[in-house]
């Protein structure tokens, strides 16, 4: 009956919502609220300026690149905590899987298990090293907008009334617009989305044609603007500065294949990073998530897994081919980047195609069983192996990013106690940093300068460091002169470009401890300059740590 169908539908949705949340909690949530942002801190710095700077990025074709990090800042009311960033990250992660499930629930309503598998594998896809780093909150944002826009387009196609179709179509344009003007990478998938939906549910009509034509307006405008900026005007932006030097077909094809392999070879995901800290708990957490996944699959329908309907072979072959196409089309933009085969920030978008390929492949293998009622059981059991490996890798990445954050936070917390507040026009010079990846809390001068600006909001301050070798960082370099320090006008703009020794606070890092230097470290000087005006304690204007600094950097 219709009542029974509605009951089954809502049962499957509720079970899916709960199961996916358990998966996200395993991958991200158990230790998320203790992790901050050691890099990409330019975004919260912008939020200290104005609401516009917080939400709108400077690139006209990427204005929403800062939107989601800005929302994380605003949700916390600028109180310094990164908890709201993390909560938004987790919600977008969970939402991406849920909306993916809803798409396949609408396409193939008779086979809810297929959508459950695809959405679950989208969530546990963990082939990217930047996973669990909230510096990529914008990627999670545009991916959620992408899948939401596609779902709303599908609802517009399937709407029983013209008025509903128009409403769904109009609403779909907002997430589509945000997705396009956040990042370039999903552009090819957006162009192919209507074709993919039609291939999965081929029902041609004039309504479908008109809806698709409207959908393509925004990608058409975006493509034209990109063409004008980069091919006609030959604009120079951050994107052009990170392009690969070897633009030849063989090298690109080689990297393309590597990306496809990395996205599908789930057993290798955890091998891309060494286990740190909480990674020792990874097998236990992954095991719990597998249990929740299998229980969820069993509870999806009143009949349970035994005898659960699976799509026929023809459907699965079609979805396998379409999933492979989605997987392939996830990479063209990333392949233009230098160092893309490091699988850092370049693998996240491929989770959709990978999940469809793996789910279809498992169900195709299950077709080999002659007793139909066991096919779903086998497919879920096999998918559980992927879930285990995905969650295990996700916990590994939690440990890695937690480790990087604690090194960063340890230094910044000590600075906040040594110099709780400083006078305007002050440079914080941190000396003797270890020049090793294992020991360097920042990696670049930029990633020390920004947290200094976060520590001292509404002040013209600069953070700079030197290594224990006496060397300077190569980005944003400053040099010592007879009158003080001078910025070499390389890299990101600074609050000021020169500063006398009297306005410098020098600190020394030694074995994890930071101390205030009452005498200037003259060994750093290329000549015996006069630094007698150096008086760091006169630049410290308060002797107590603010609550905001505690929320940002204290453990």
RODO-2510 file (C-alpha; in nm, 4 decimals, decimal comma):
residues 555
     n   res          X          Y          Z
     1     x     0,0000     0,0000     0,0000
     2     x     0,0970     0,3665    -0,0311
     3     x     0,1187     0,3910     0,3487
     4     x     0,3567     0,0945     0,3616
     5     x     0,5711     0,2460     0,0852
     6     x     0,5981     0,5752     0,2732
     7     x     0,6877     0,3914     0,5921
     8     x     0,9611     0,1979     0,4120
     9     x     1,0925     0,5170     0,2489
    10     x     1,1210     0,7075     0,5755
    11     x     1,2666     0,4036     0,7482
    12     x     1,5447     0,3820     0,4902
    13     x     1,6146     0,7561     0,5146
    14     x     1,6288     0,7553     0,8953
    15     x     1,8519     0,4477     0,9072
    16     x     2,0804     0,6056     0,6481
    17     x     2,1035     0,9353     0,8363
    18     x     2,2053     0,7609     1,1577
    19     x     2,4454     0,5154     0,9949
    20     x     2,6232     0,7853     0,7986
    21     x     2,6592     0,9987     1,1095
    22     x     2,8312     0,7099     1,2870
    23     x     3,0697     0,6775     0,9914
    24     x     3,1496     1,0495     0,9982
    25     x     3,2041     1,0384     1,3738
    26     x     3,4497     0,7534     1,3279
    27     x     3,6365     0,9235     1,0447
    28     x     3,6373     1,2732     1,1917
    29     x     3,4392     1,3433     1,5040
    30     x     3,5961     1,1591     1,7949
    31     x     3,8890     1,4002     1,8239
    32     x     3,7809     1,6844     1,5943
    33     x     3,6972     1,9403     1,8622
    34     x     4,0600     1,9446     1,9775
    35     x     4,2033     2,0244     1,6329
    36     x     4,2652     2,3741     1,5033
    37     x     4,4046     2,5308     1,1902
    38     x     4,7862     2,5374     1,1638
    39     x     4,7848     2,6476     0,7984
    40     x     4,5495     2,8503     0,5736
    41     x     4,5118     3,0905     0,8657
    42     x     4,4830     3,3812     0,6242
    43     x     4,1068     3,3186     0,6190
    44     x     4,0407     3,3924     0,9895
    45     x     4,2777     3,6891     0,9607
    46     x     4,0548     3,8297     0,6857
    47     x     3,7528     3,7749     0,9099
    48     x     3,9075     4,0113     1,1653
    49     x     3,8802     4,2931     0,9109
    50     x     3,5149     4,2964     0,8023
    51     x     3,2189     4,0741     0,7215
    52     x     3,2799     4,1231     0,3488
    53     x     3,6459     4,0220     0,3755
    54     x     3,5394     3,7231     0,5842
    55     x     3,2934     3,5806     0,3314
    56     x     3,4205     3,7030    -0,0071
    57     x     3,7578     3,6035    -0,1502
    58     x     3,9623     3,8450    -0,3587
    59     x     3,9552     3,6395    -0,6813
    60     x     3,6529     3,7367    -0,8959
    61     x     3,6175     3,3779    -1,0206
    62     x     3,6634     3,2335    -0,6706
    63     x     3,4676     3,4780    -0,4520
    64     x     3,3283     3,1975    -0,2330
    65     x     3,6616     3,0295    -0,1724
    66     x     3,6528     3,1835     0,1760
    67     x     3,2770     3,1449     0,2316
    68     x     3,2803     2,8218     0,4302
    69     x     3,5800     2,9100     0,6474
    70     x     3,4127     3,2471     0,6989
    71     x     3,0928     3,0738     0,8091
    72     x     3,2968     2,8692     1,0568
    73     x     3,4328     3,1933     1,1995
    74     x     3,0911     3,3611     1,2144
    75     x     2,9202     3,0608     1,3731
    76     x     3,1676     3,0937     1,6578
    77     x     3,1049     3,4698     1,6687
    78     x     3,4773     3,5277     1,6219
    79     x     3,5537     3,3938     1,9713
    80     x     3,8816     3,2359     1,8597
    81     x     3,7675     2,8736     1,8842
    82     x     3,7934     2,6349     1,5897
    83     x     3,5083     2,4154     1,7168
    84     x     3,2501     2,5710     1,4837
    85     x     3,4811     2,5222     1,1844
    86     x     3,5043     2,1554     1,2731
    87     x     3,1293     2,1165     1,3239
    88     x     3,0613     2,2709     0,9844
    89     x     3,3235     2,0410     0,8300
    90     x     3,1556     1,7350     0,9824
    91     x     2,8070     1,8449     0,8749
    92     x     2,9170     1,9006     0,5142
    93     x     3,0896     1,5601     0,5142
    94     x     2,7769     1,3865     0,6428
    95     x     2,5487     1,5887     0,4144
    96     x     2,7483     1,4945     0,1052
    97     x     2,6866     1,1265     0,1704
    98     x     2,3199     1,1773     0,2589
    99     x     2,2401     1,3754    -0,0577
   100     x     2,4255     1,1179    -0,2685
   101     x     2,2013     0,8494    -0,1150
   102     x     1,8921     1,0594    -0,1929
   103     x     1,9956     1,0940    -0,5571
   104     x     2,0152     0,7194    -0,6072
   105     x     1,7060     0,6663    -0,3937
   106     x     1,5200     0,8792    -0,6481
   107     x     1,6864     0,7285    -0,9543
   108     x     1,6443     0,3634    -0,8534
   109     x     1,3832     0,3696    -0,5776
   110     x     1,3342    -0,0069    -0,5979
   111     x     1,6953    -0,0676    -0,4886
   112     x     1,7647     0,1418    -0,1749
   113     x     2,0635    -0,0759    -0,0865
   114     x     2,2521     0,0524    -0,3904
   115     x     2,2120     0,4148    -0,2827
   116     x     2,3065     0,3182     0,0733
   117     x     2,6316     0,1599    -0,0475
   118     x     2,7220     0,4503    -0,2760
   119     x     2,6551     0,7190    -0,0135
   120     x     2,8432     0,5242     0,2533
   121     x     3,1471     0,4752     0,0319
   122     x     3,1406     0,8450    -0,0600
   123     x     3,1769     0,9219     0,3109
   124     x     3,4584     0,6741     0,3814
   125     x     3,6557     0,7633     0,0680
   126     x     3,9917     0,8533     0,2236
   127     x     4,2490     0,8667    -0,0535
   128     x     4,3508     1,2314     0,0009
   129     x     4,6182     1,3329     0,2508
   130     x     4,4396     1,6607     0,3312
   131     x     4,1383     1,4742     0,4673
   132     x     4,0467     1,5918     0,8196
   133     x     4,2273     1,9233     0,7721
   134     x     3,9784     2,2085     0,8032
   135     x     4,1992     2,4216     0,5808
   136     x     4,0114     2,2415     0,3004
   137     x     3,6688     2,3335     0,4364
   138     x     3,5955     2,5079     0,1062
   139     x     3,6416     2,1791    -0,0826
   140     x     3,3893     2,0108     0,1443
   141     x     3,1645     2,3111     0,0866
   142     x     3,1706     2,3085    -0,2915
   143     x     3,1320     1,9283    -0,3040
   144     x     2,8204     1,9504    -0,0886
   145     x     2,6870     2,2294    -0,3119
   146     x     2,7663     2,0195    -0,6210
   147     x     2,5750     1,7127    -0,5090
   148     x     2,2884     1,9253    -0,3705
   149     x     2,2527     2,1112    -0,7014
   150     x     2,2438     1,7805    -0,8923
   151     x     1,9836     1,6393    -0,6546
   152     x     1,7612     1,9452    -0,6966
   153     x     1,7989     1,9231    -1,0755
   154     x     1,6860     1,5604    -1,0575
   155     x     1,3865     1,6584    -0,8442
   156     x     1,2999     1,9208    -1,1039
   157     x     1,3059     1,6551    -1,3759
   158     x     1,0869     1,4178    -1,1756
   159     x     0,8451     1,6732    -1,0259
   160     x     0,4793     1,5829    -1,0989
   161     x     0,3772     1,9490    -1,1342
   162     x     0,5260     2,2250    -1,3460
   163     x     0,5267     2,4678    -1,0518
   164     x     0,7271     2,2243    -0,8391
   165     x     0,9690     2,1652    -1,1254
   166     x     1,0324     2,5381    -1,1552
   167     x     1,0856     2,5755    -0,7793
   168     x     1,3365     2,2887    -0,7669
   169     x     1,5196     2,4229    -1,0721
   170     x     1,5449     2,7778    -0,9375
   171     x     1,6598     2,6574    -0,5955
   172     x     1,9243     2,4349    -0,7606
   173     x     2,0889     2,7378    -0,9197
   174     x     2,2070     2,8773    -0,5836
   175     x     2,4260     2,5787    -0,4796
   176     x     2,5339     2,5456    -0,8438
   177     x     2,6456     2,9102    -0,8467
   178     x     2,8307     2,8782    -0,5138
   179     x     2,9993     2,5574    -0,6321
   180     x     3,1206     2,7097    -0,9588
   181     x     3,2455     3,0337    -0,8069
   182     x     3,4279     2,8564    -0,5243
   183     x     3,6613     2,6249    -0,7161
   184     x     3,7324     2,5303    -1,0771
   185     x     3,7785     2,1564    -1,0280
   186     x     3,4132     2,0378    -1,0521
   187     x     3,3481     2,2266    -1,3763
   188     x     3,3760     1,9221    -1,6028
   189     x     3,1480     1,7196    -1,3747
   190     x     2,8918     2,0002    -1,3739
   191     x     2,8873     2,0026    -1,7532
   192     x     2,8337     1,6276    -1,7604
   193     x     2,5800     1,6061    -1,4744
   194     x     2,2585     1,6267    -1,6859
   195     x     2,3976     1,3696    -1,9291
   196     x     2,4820     1,1342    -1,6418
   197     x     2,1379     1,1690    -1,4843
   198     x     1,9713     1,1040    -1,8190
   199     x     2,1873     0,7958    -1,8752
   200     x     2,0808     0,6565    -1,5371
   201     x     1,7139     0,7387    -1,5939
   202     x     1,6465     0,7945    -1,9651
   203     x     1,3103     0,9697    -1,9976
   204     x     1,3196     1,2314    -2,2710
   205     x     1,0707     1,5188    -2,2723
   206     x     1,0472     1,8862    -2,3646
   207     x     1,0366     1,9671    -1,9933
   208     x     1,3690     1,7864    -1,9426
   209     x     1,5210     1,9712    -2,2394
   210     x     1,4073     2,3128    -2,1098
   211     x     1,5275     2,2383    -1,7569
   212     x     1,8686     2,1278    -1,8822
   213     x     1,9014     2,4408    -2,0962
   214     x     1,8459     2,6609    -1,7902
   215     x     2,0920     2,4515    -1,5874
   216     x     2,3658     2,5161    -1,8449
   217     x     2,3341     2,8965    -1,8275
   218     x     2,5575     2,9345    -1,5204
   219     x     2,8298     2,6924    -1,6396
   220     x     2,8200     2,8706    -1,9767
   221     x     2,8781     3,2108    -1,8153
   222     x     3,1491     3,0691    -1,5902
   223     x     3,3294     2,9016    -1,8804
   224     x     3,3210     3,2249    -2,0817
   225     x     3,4656     3,4247    -1,7904
   226     x     3,7420     3,1687    -1,7402
   227     x     3,8225     3,1807    -2,1121
   228     x     3,8377     3,5598    -2,1076
   229     x     4,0562     3,5739    -1,7980
   230     x     4,3141     3,3094    -1,8748
   231     x     4,3225     3,2661    -2,2524
   232     x     4,2365     3,6141    -2,3771
   233     x     4,3580     3,8506    -2,1059
   234     x     4,6162     3,5930    -1,9847
   235     x     4,5547     3,6853    -1,6213
   236     x     4,8152     3,6048    -1,3562
   237     x     4,6677     3,4559    -1,0383
   238     x     4,7511     3,2072    -0,7664
   239     x     4,6135     2,9342    -0,9932
   240     x     4,8576     3,0173    -1,2741
   241     x     5,1476     3,0228    -1,0263
   242     x     5,0947     2,6565    -0,9324
   243     x     5,0541     2,5103    -1,2824
   244     x     5,2654     2,2095    -1,3735
   245     x     5,5702     2,2843    -1,5902
   246     x     5,5374     1,9696    -1,8063
   247     x     5,2202     2,0254    -2,0050
   248     x     5,2643     1,7215    -2,2290
   249     x     5,0028     1,4558    -2,2936
   250     x     5,2123     1,1592    -2,1801
   251     x     5,2924     1,3087    -1,8388
   252     x     4,9319     1,4131    -1,7821
   253     x     4,8009     1,0699    -1,8850
   254     x     5,0480     0,9056    -1,6477
   255     x     4,9303     1,1195    -1,3557
   256     x     4,5676     1,0605    -1,4538
   257     x     4,6158     0,6855    -1,4215
   258     x     4,7912     0,7285    -1,0858
   259     x     4,4958     0,9282    -0,9559
   260     x     4,2423     0,6691    -1,0680
   261     x     4,4443     0,3948    -0,9001
   262     x     4,4806     0,5934    -0,5773
   263     x     4,1079     0,6645    -0,5661
   264     x     4,0107     0,2965    -0,6059
   265     x     4,2865     0,1151    -0,4170
   266     x     4,1282     0,1479    -0,0741
   267     x     4,3763    -0,0902     0,0883
   268     x     4,6528     0,1652     0,0238
   269     x     4,4826     0,4750     0,1650
   270     x     4,6239     0,4416     0,5151
   271     x     4,9771     0,3835     0,3840
   272     x     5,0106     0,7435     0,2620
   273     x     5,0724     0,8735     0,6158
   274     x     5,2587     0,7428     0,9196
   275     x     5,0493     0,6630     1,2292
   276     x     5,0571     0,9393     1,4900
   277     x     4,9021     0,9569     1,8356
   278     x     4,5400     0,8477     1,8161
   279     x     4,6112     0,6302     1,5118
   280     x     4,6659     0,3422     1,7554
   281     x     4,2870     0,3404     1,7994
   282     x     4,2199     0,3191     1,4252
   283     x     4,1404    -0,0553     1,4031
   284     x     3,8957    -0,0375     1,6958
   285     x     3,7190     0,2709     1,5593
   286     x     3,7058     0,1199     1,2108
   287     x     3,5622    -0,2025     1,3520
   288     x     3,2838    -0,0138     1,5301
   289     x     3,1990     0,1719     1,2110
   290     x     3,1859    -0,1543     1,0162
   291     x     2,9414    -0,2903     1,2726
   292     x     2,7205     0,0194     1,2392
   293     x     2,7395    -0,0005     0,8591
   294     x     2,6311    -0,3643     0,8506
   295     x     2,3501    -0,3063     1,1009
   296     x     2,2332    -0,0063     0,8997
   297     x     2,2307    -0,2077     0,5786
   298     x     2,0274    -0,4798     0,7501
   299     x     1,7737    -0,2330     0,8938
   300     x     1,7372    -0,0448     0,5664
   301     x     1,4240    -0,2378     0,4713
   302     x     1,1744    -0,4412     0,6798
   303     x     1,2878    -0,7647     0,5141
   304     x     1,6519    -0,7188     0,6169
   305     x     1,9537    -0,8107     0,4070
   306     x     1,8480    -1,1628     0,3185
   307     x     1,6575    -1,1272    -0,0016
   308     x     1,7128    -0,7493    -0,0309
   309     x     1,6647    -0,6427    -0,3910
   310     x     1,9744    -0,5572    -0,5915
   311     x     1,9770    -0,3901    -0,9347
   312     x     1,9818    -0,6190    -1,2397
   313     x     2,3081    -0,6768    -1,4214
   314     x     2,2255    -0,4298    -1,7006
   315     x     2,1693    -0,1520    -1,4467
   316     x     2,4919    -0,2336    -1,2665
   317     x     2,6961    -0,2407    -1,5849
   318     x     2,5551     0,1009    -1,6760
   319     x     2,6269     0,2450    -1,3313
   320     x     2,9779     0,0957    -1,3328
   321     x     3,0530     0,2650    -1,6652
   322     x     2,9005     0,5940    -1,5539
   323     x     3,0892     0,5798    -1,2233
   324     x     3,4129     0,5253    -1,4123
   325     x     3,3345     0,8251    -1,6310
   326     x     3,2641     1,0403    -1,3223
   327     x     3,5902     0,9206    -1,1688
   328     x     3,7872     1,0090    -1,4820
   329     x     3,6215     1,3508    -1,5097
   330     x     3,7058     1,4350    -1,1480
   331     x     4,0709     1,5035    -1,2282
   332     x     4,1221     1,7229    -1,5402
   333     x     4,1614     2,0492    -1,3480
   334     x     4,3785     1,8948    -1,0765
   335     x     4,6053     1,7405    -1,3372
   336     x     4,7112     2,0904    -1,4450
   337     x     4,8694     2,1503    -1,1020
   338     x     5,2329     2,0947    -1,0170
   339     x     5,2815     1,8124    -0,7673
   340     x     4,9277     1,6810    -0,8150
   341     x     5,0440     1,3205    -0,7746
   342     x     5,1239     1,3856    -0,4082
   343     x     4,7472     1,3266    -0,3589
   344     x     4,7169     1,6356    -0,1417
   345     x     4,3868     1,8228    -0,2029
   346     x     4,3509     1,6549    -0,5443
   347     x     4,1636     1,3333    -0,4535
   348     x     3,8564     1,4546    -0,2642
   349     x     3,6296     1,5147    -0,5629
   350     x     3,6907     1,1638    -0,6952
   351     x     3,5000     1,0108    -0,4034
   352     x     3,1725     1,0215    -0,5990
   353     x     3,3001     0,8254    -0,8981
   354     x     3,5023     0,5882    -0,6832
   355     x     3,1980     0,5048    -0,4678
   356     x     2,9790     0,4311    -0,7704
   357     x     3,2453     0,2134    -0,9341
   358     x     3,3152     0,0164    -0,6160
   359     x     2,9470    -0,0279    -0,5246
   360     x     2,8550    -0,1369    -0,8776
   361     x     3,1544    -0,3680    -0,8976
   362     x     3,0717    -0,5388    -0,5678
   363     x     2,7100    -0,5923    -0,6666
   364     x     2,8187    -0,7267    -1,0055
   365     x     3,0428    -0,9777    -0,8305
   366     x     2,7531    -1,0707    -0,6065
   367     x     2,5531    -1,1576    -0,9178
   368     x     2,7773    -1,4622    -0,9532
   369     x     2,5992    -1,6222    -0,6579
   370     x     2,3175    -1,8393    -0,7838
   371     x     2,1077    -1,7990    -0,4680
   372     x     1,9745    -1,4465    -0,5060
   373     x     1,8871    -1,3910    -0,1401
   374     x     2,2556    -1,3978    -0,0401
   375     x     2,3723    -1,1415    -0,2964
   376     x     2,3032    -0,8369    -0,0817
   377     x     2,4764    -0,9994     0,2162
   378     x     2,7895    -1,0629     0,0138
   379     x     2,7915    -0,7095    -0,1319
   380     x     2,7551    -0,5479     0,2121
   381     x     3,0229    -0,7745     0,3603
   382     x     3,2630    -0,6781     0,0801
   383     x     3,1747    -0,3089     0,1148
   384     x     3,2502    -0,3396     0,4865
   385     x     3,6126    -0,4121     0,3977
   386     x     3,6237    -0,0772     0,2162
   387     x     3,4533     0,0919     0,5116
   388     x     3,7132    -0,0543     0,7485
   389     x     4,0039     0,0670     0,5353
   390     x     3,8457     0,4081     0,4768
   391     x     3,7745     0,4738     0,8442
   392     x     4,1163     0,3414     0,9420
   393     x     4,2807     0,5829     0,6962
   394     x     4,0593     0,8667     0,8191
   395     x     4,1724     0,8093     1,1786
   396     x     4,5327     0,8023     1,0587
   397     x     4,4789     1,1435     0,8997
   398     x     4,3175     1,2645     1,2228
   399     x     4,6346     1,1658     1,4052
   400     x     4,8573     1,3330     1,1476
   401     x     4,6717     1,6655     1,1496
   402     x     4,6379     1,6550     1,5285
   403     x     5,0146     1,6098     1,5525
   404     x     5,0798     1,9059     1,3193
   405     x     4,8320     2,1191     1,5130
   406     x     4,9848     2,0386     1,8536
   407     x     5,3351     2,1383     1,7369
   408     x     5,1913     2,4652     1,6062
   409     x     4,9698     2,5277     1,9085
   410     x     5,2485     2,4561     2,1575
   411     x     5,4553     2,7432     2,0183
   412     x     5,1675     2,9884     1,9813
   413     x     5,0387     2,9190     2,3334
   414     x     5,3806     2,9944     2,4827
   415     x     5,4046     3,3175     2,2822
   416     x     5,0626     3,4216     2,4106
   417     x     5,1907     3,3876     2,7680
   418     x     5,5260     3,5584     2,7059
   419     x     5,3642     3,8499     2,5194
   420     x     4,9885     3,8512     2,5918
   421     x     4,9444     4,1857     2,4129
   422     x     5,1843     4,4052     2,2186
   423     x     5,2063     4,7661     2,1062
   424     x     5,1081     4,8560     1,7533
   425     x     5,3805     4,8244     1,4874
   426     x     5,5638     4,5316     1,6468
   427     x     5,7508     4,2446     1,4799
   428     x     5,7657     3,9093     1,6610
   429     x     6,0944     3,7397     1,5683
   430     x     6,1117     3,3703     1,6569
   431     x     6,4625     3,2290     1,6267
   432     x     6,6245     2,8849     1,6235
   433     x     6,3356     2,6888     1,4683
   434     x     6,4417     2,3389     1,3593
   435     x     6,4658     2,3124     0,9821
   436     x     6,3085     1,9685     0,9652
   437     x     5,9574     1,8676     0,8704
   438     x     5,9216     1,6774     1,1959
   439     x     6,0135     1,9761     1,4105
   440     x     5,9112     2,2894     1,2183
   441     x     5,5774     2,4142     1,3610
   442     x     5,5034     2,6405     1,0638
   443     x     5,6787     2,5365     0,7418
   444     x     5,6746     2,8887     0,5988
   445     x     5,6983     3,2444     0,7292
   446     x     5,3434     3,3040     0,6091
   447     x     5,2046     3,0394     0,8472
   448     x     5,3726     3,2123     1,1407
   449     x     5,2783     3,5645     1,0360
   450     x     4,9048     3,4850     1,0153
   451     x     4,8690     3,3248     1,3615
   452     x     5,0566     3,6227     1,5069
   453     x     4,7911     3,8453     1,3487
   454     x     4,5220     3,6187     1,4973
   455     x     4,6895     3,6421     1,8394
   456     x     4,6950     4,0218     1,8218
   457     x     4,3793     4,1258     1,6325
   458     x     4,3360     4,4860     1,5185
   459     x     4,7085     4,5527     1,5530
   460     x     4,9709     4,6088     1,2853
   461     x     5,1990     4,3172     1,3699
   462     x     5,4224     4,0829     1,1725
   463     x     5,5489     3,7373     1,2618
   464     x     5,8811     3,6157     1,1254
   465     x     6,1234     3,3373     1,2126
   466     x     6,4709     3,2105     1,1395
   467     x     6,6012     2,8543     1,1484
   468     x     6,8572     2,6981     1,3810
   469     x     7,0942     2,6944     1,0832
   470     x     7,0774     3,0740     1,0655
   471     x     6,8849     3,0520     0,7389
   472     x     6,5711     3,2504     0,6613
   473     x     6,2468     3,1140     0,5134
   474     x     6,2223     3,1664     0,1397
   475     x     5,8708     3,3136     0,1441
   476     x     5,8157     3,6679     0,2760
   477     x     6,1876     3,7158     0,3565
   478     x     6,3134     3,9957     0,5826
   479     x     6,6775     4,0996     0,6218
   480     x     6,8741     4,2652     0,9016
   481     x     7,0141     4,6137     0,8315
   482     x     7,1862     4,8857     1,0329
   483     x     6,8496     5,0431     1,1177
   484     x     6,6421     4,7322     1,1846
   485     x     6,4677     4,4730     0,9687
   486     x     6,3450     4,5302     0,6126
   487     x     6,0951     4,3233     0,4132
   488     x     6,2205     4,2186     0,0692
   489     x     5,8783     4,2745    -0,0935
   490     x     5,8468     3,9091    -0,1869
   491     x     5,5405     3,6987    -0,1098
   492     x     5,2252     3,8131     0,0667
   493     x     5,1909     4,1799     0,1594
   494     x     5,2999     4,2735     0,5111
   495     x     5,1513     4,5191     0,7612
   496     x     5,4694     4,7256     0,7266
   497     x     5,7914     4,6828     0,5301
   498     x     6,0556     4,7998     0,7790
   499     x     6,0887     4,8089     1,1560
   500     x     6,3596     4,9415     1,3940
   501     x     6,5183     4,7123     1,6513
   502     x     6,3327     4,9026     1,9236
   503     x     6,0019     4,7586     1,7964
   504     x     6,1071     4,3950     1,7746
   505     x     6,0340     4,1207     2,0272
   506     x     6,2845     3,8389     1,9791
   507     x     6,2084     3,4878     2,1039
   508     x     6,4121     3,1681     2,1000
   509     x     6,2790     2,8184     2,0371
   510     x     6,4684     2,5363     2,2030
   511     x     6,3493     2,1740     2,2332
   512     x     5,9828     2,2700     2,2318
   513     x     6,0249     2,5645     2,4707
   514     x     5,9979     2,9340     2,3778
   515     x     6,1810     3,2007     2,5811
   516     x     6,1873     3,5794     2,5581
   517     x     6,5313     3,7204     2,4689
   518     x     6,6222     4,0305     2,6684
   519     x     6,9232     4,0824     2,4417
   520     x     6,8985     4,0826     2,0653
   521     x     7,0418     3,7637     1,9017
   522     x     7,3376     3,9358     1,7388
   523     x     7,4643     3,6133     1,5837
   524     x     7,1918     3,6537     1,3230
   525     x     7,3309     3,9879     1,2045
   526     x     7,5473     3,9943     0,8906
   527     x     7,7478     4,2817     1,0501
   528     x     7,7859     4,4133     1,4067
   529     x     7,4926     4,6547     1,3819
   530     x     7,3910     4,8694     1,6758
   531     x     7,0921     4,7033     1,8477
   532     x     7,1123     4,8942     2,1752
   533     x     6,7585     5,0295     2,1255
   534     x     6,6185     4,6761     2,1503
   535     x     6,3827     4,6658     2,4518
   536     x     6,1306     4,3839     2,4076
   537     x     5,9491     4,4237     2,7391
   538     x     5,8566     4,7804     2,6505
   539     x     5,6599     4,6434     2,3548
   540     x     5,4468     4,4159     2,5775
   541     x     5,1394     4,6109     2,6829
   542     x     4,9540     4,3636     2,9077
   543     x     5,0490     4,0776     3,1388
   544     x     4,7397     3,8552     3,1188
   545     x     4,6222     3,6203     2,8420
   546     x     4,2839     3,6982     2,6838
   547     x     4,0013     3,4457     2,6744
   548     x     4,0113     3,4629     2,2953
   549     x     4,3772     3,3553     2,2901
   550     x     4,2986     3,0743     2,5323
   551     x     4,0207     2,9437     2,3063
   552     x     4,2473     2,9631     2,0020
   553     x     4,5731     2,8201     2,1277
   554     x     4,5432     2,6826     2,4838
   555     x     4,5063     2,3091     2,5331
***
